């Protein structure tokens, strides 16, 4: 497993706005998946529309600190708990602007490039739907 950390600058100084987009099903559904459903500490992500081929994955929340970070573990990584994925809000000491730090894990070099592309696309959607 290879750890991937990507930092994305955001256009806001409000941790609450960012938190609302990363910490609950409604916020995540706006930019990560077509549908997100929360049941206790499990989030179910679905990509694709009902009339097309669909992909569904579950992720369990393993650590959460309000306005700071949310850490989750995909169901297919249950055997490797160190392969979590995390979204962390950090503030620049210089500008006061917020950054979103994404931590994720790739199985190999080929997957790392794909994973980086997926996160770049996700963050583009986040900017588009929220202005963050």
C-alpha positions as CSV (number, residue, x, y, z in Angstrom):
1,X,0.0,0.0,0.0
2,X,1.2,3.5,-0.9
3,X,0.0,6.5,1.1
4,X,-1.2,9.4,-1.0
5,X,-1.6,12.9,0.5
6,X,-3.0,15.7,-1.6
7,X,-3.6,19.3,-0.5
8,X,-6.3,21.3,-2.1
9,X,-6.7,25.1,-1.4
10,X,-10.3,26.2,-0.6
11,X,-12.0,29.5,-1.3
12,X,-13.3,30.0,2.2
13,X,-12.2,30.8,5.7
14,X,-15.2,29.0,7.3
15,X,-14.5,25.5,8.7
16,X,-18.2,25.0,9.2
17,X,-18.9,25.3,5.4
18,X,-16.2,22.8,4.6
19,X,-17.3,20.5,7.5
20,X,-20.8,20.4,6.1
21,X,-19.5,19.1,2.8
22,X,-17.2,16.4,4.2
23,X,-18.9,15.0,7.3
24,X,-22.4,13.9,6.4
25,X,-24.2,12.0,3.6
26,X,-26.0,15.1,2.2
27,X,-22.7,17.0,1.8
28,X,-20.8,14.1,0.4
29,X,-23.5,13.3,-2.1
30,X,-23.0,16.7,-3.7
31,X,-19.5,16.0,-4.8
32,X,-18.2,12.5,-4.2
33,X,-21.0,10.1,-5.3
34,X,-24.4,10.0,-7.0
35,X,-26.0,8.8,-3.8
36,X,-24.7,8.6,-0.2
37,X,-26.7,7.0,2.7
38,X,-25.6,7.1,6.3
39,X,-26.6,4.3,8.8
40,X,-24.9,4.7,12.2
41,X,-21.2,4.9,11.4
42,X,-21.4,3.4,7.9
43,X,-21.7,5.5,4.8
44,X,-22.9,3.7,1.6
45,X,-21.6,5.4,-1.6
46,X,-23.3,4.7,-5.0
47,X,-22.0,5.8,-8.4
48,X,-24.2,5.6,-11.5
49,X,-27.9,6.0,-12.1
50,X,-30.5,3.3,-11.5
51,X,-30.9,2.8,-15.3
52,X,-27.1,2.3,-15.8
53,X,-24.4,0.1,-14.3
54,X,-23.9,1.0,-10.7
55,X,-21.1,0.6,-8.2
56,X,-21.7,0.6,-4.5
57,X,-19.1,0.7,-1.7
58,X,-19.4,1.1,2.1
59,X,-17.1,3.0,4.3
60,X,-17.0,2.9,8.1
61,X,-16.2,6.1,10.1
62,X,-13.3,5.2,12.3
63,X,-12.3,8.6,13.7
64,X,-14.0,12.0,13.6
65,X,-13.3,15.3,15.2
66,X,-15.7,18.1,14.4
67,X,-14.4,20.9,12.2
68,X,-11.0,19.0,11.9
69,X,-11.1,15.6,10.2
70,X,-13.1,12.6,9.3
71,X,-11.3,9.2,8.8
72,X,-13.0,6.2,7.2
73,X,-12.2,2.7,6.1
74,X,-13.6,1.2,2.9
75,X,-15.3,-2.2,3.4
76,X,-12.7,-3.8,1.0
77,X,-9.9,-2.6,3.2
78,X,-11.2,-4.2,6.4
79,X,-8.2,-6.5,6.5
80,X,-5.7,-3.6,6.3
81,X,-7.0,-0.9,8.7
82,X,-3.9,1.3,8.0
83,X,-5.4,1.8,4.5
84,X,-7.9,4.4,5.7
85,X,-9.0,7.5,3.8
86,X,-9.2,10.9,5.5
87,X,-10.4,14.4,4.8
88,X,-8.7,17.0,7.0
89,X,-9.4,20.7,7.3
90,X,-6.2,22.8,7.9
91,X,-5.8,26.5,8.0
92,X,-2.9,28.4,6.5
93,X,-1.0,30.4,9.1
94,X,0.0,33.0,6.4
95,X,-3.3,33.6,4.6
96,X,-6.0,32.2,7.0
97,X,-7.4,30.3,4.0
98,X,-8.4,26.7,4.5
99,X,-7.0,23.7,2.8
100,X,-8.5,20.3,2.4
101,X,-6.0,17.5,2.9
102,X,-6.9,14.2,1.4
103,X,-5.2,11.0,2.6
104,X,-5.8,7.8,0.7
105,X,-4.0,4.6,-0.1
106,X,-3.1,3.0,-3.5
107,X,-2.2,-0.6,-4.1
108,X,0.6,0.3,-6.6
109,X,2.0,3.1,-8.8
110,X,-0.7,2.6,-11.5
111,X,-3.5,2.9,-9.0
112,X,-1.9,6.0,-7.4
113,X,-2.2,8.0,-10.6
114,X,-5.9,6.8,-11.0
115,X,-6.6,7.7,-7.4
116,X,-5.1,11.2,-7.7
117,X,-7.2,11.7,-10.8
118,X,-10.4,10.7,-9.0
119,X,-9.6,13.1,-6.1
120,X,-8.9,15.9,-8.6
121,X,-12.2,15.3,-10.3
122,X,-14.0,15.2,-6.9
123,X,-12.5,18.5,-5.8
124,X,-13.4,20.1,-9.1
125,X,-17.1,19.0,-8.4
126,X,-16.8,20.4,-4.8
127,X,-15.6,23.8,-6.2
128,X,-18.4,23.8,-8.8
129,X,-21.3,22.8,-6.5
130,X,-20.3,24.8,-3.4
131,X,-17.9,27.5,-4.5
132,X,-15.4,26.4,-1.8
